[in-house]
Amino acid sequence: MTPRLQRLHDAAKNALGPRVESIGERLGEVTLVVRAANYREAARTLRDHPDLRFEQAIDLCGVDYSTYADRPWPRERFAVILHLLSITHNWRLRL
């Protein structure tokens, strides 16, 4: 992970605390996983926290994992994926 992505990783983890189920880097983007019950609060924190400031939603999509990788998916069947952009910090995050 690059130092820049590591800073984003650490800032997101610190701001969201126990609401973070998992966080990692893939394809040059930080991916943050939260439970559905924490989704709205996490998105609001990502927008409002001064260390993050994700002002723009780039993409919103839904995923059905019912046939993911031709084996049973061990987690929830449906997911919402939100790609965010911080213009202030010039970085992206996948929630």
C-alpha positions as CSV (number, residue, x, y, z in Angstrom):
1,M,0.0,0.0,0.0
2,T,1.3,3.4,-0.9
3,P,2.0,6.0,1.9
4,R,-0.9,8.1,0.6
5,L,-3.4,5.2,0.7
6,Q,-2.1,4.2,4.1
7,R,-2.9,7.7,5.3
8,L,-6.5,7.3,4.0
9,H,-6.8,3.8,5.5
10,D,-5.7,5.1,8.9
11,A,-7.9,8.2,8.8
12,A,-11.0,6.2,7.8
13,K,-10.3,3.5,10.4
14,N,-9.8,6.2,13.2
15,A,-12.9,8.2,12.2
16,L,-15.2,5.2,11.9
17,G,-13.8,3.1,14.8
18,P,-15.8,0.0,15.6
19,R,-18.3,0.6,12.8
20,V,-15.6,-0.8,10.4
21,E,-16.1,-4.4,9.7
22,S,-13.0,-4.6,7.3
23,I,-10.8,-2.3,5.5
24,G,-8.2,-3.0,2.8
25,E,-6.7,-1.9,-0.5
26,R,-7.3,-3.3,-3.9
27,L,-6.7,-1.9,-7.4
28,G,-5.3,1.3,-5.9
29,E,-8.4,2.1,-3.9
30,V,-9.3,1.7,-0.3
31,T,-12.3,-0.5,0.3
32,L,-14.2,-0.1,3.5
33,V,-16.9,-2.6,4.6
34,V,-19.6,-1.7,7.2
35,R,-22.8,-3.5,8.2
36,A,-26.0,-2.2,6.7
37,A,-27.1,-0.9,10.1
38,N,-24.0,1.4,10.1
39,Y,-24.0,2.4,6.4
40,R,-25.8,5.7,6.7
41,E,-23.7,6.9,9.8
42,A,-20.5,5.7,8.1
43,A,-21.3,7.6,4.9
44,R,-22.2,10.7,6.9
45,T,-18.9,10.5,8.9
46,L,-16.9,10.0,5.6
47,R,-18.5,13.2,4.3
48,D,-18.2,15.4,7.5
49,H,-15.0,14.3,9.1
50,P,-12.2,16.9,8.4
51,D,-9.6,14.2,7.8
52,L,-11.7,12.6,5.1
53,R,-14.2,15.1,3.5
54,F,-15.7,12.8,0.8
55,E,-17.8,15.5,-0.9
56,Q,-18.8,13.6,-4.0
57,A,-20.5,10.3,-4.8
58,I,-19.0,9.0,-8.0
59,D,-21.0,5.8,-8.4
60,L,-23.7,3.8,-6.6
61,C,-24.6,0.2,-7.4
62,G,-26.1,-2.9,-5.9
63,V,-24.7,-6.4,-5.9
64,D,-26.4,-9.8,-5.6
65,Y,-23.9,-12.3,-4.3
66,S,-26.3,-15.3,-4.7
67,T,-24.1,-16.9,-7.3
68,Y,-20.8,-15.3,-6.6
69,A,-17.9,-17.6,-7.5
70,D,-20.2,-20.6,-8.0
71,R,-20.3,-21.3,-4.3
72,P,-22.4,-20.2,-1.3
73,W,-21.6,-16.7,-0.2
74,P,-21.0,-16.7,3.6
75,R,-22.3,-13.1,4.2
76,E,-25.4,-11.1,3.3
77,R,-26.7,-11.8,-0.1
78,F,-27.1,-8.1,-1.2
79,A,-24.7,-5.2,-0.9
80,V,-24.7,-1.6,-1.8
81,I,-21.4,-0.2,-3.1
82,L,-20.7,3.5,-3.1
83,H,-17.6,5.1,-4.7
84,L,-16.7,8.3,-3.1
85,L,-14.3,11.2,-4.1
86,S,-12.7,13.7,-1.7
87,I,-12.0,16.8,-3.8
88,T,-10.3,18.4,-0.7
89,H,-7.8,15.5,-0.3
90,N,-7.9,14.2,-3.9
91,W,-8.5,10.5,-3.0
92,R,-11.2,7.9,-3.6
93,L,-12.8,5.3,-1.4
94,R,-15.1,2.3,-2.0
95,L,-17.8,1.9,0.7
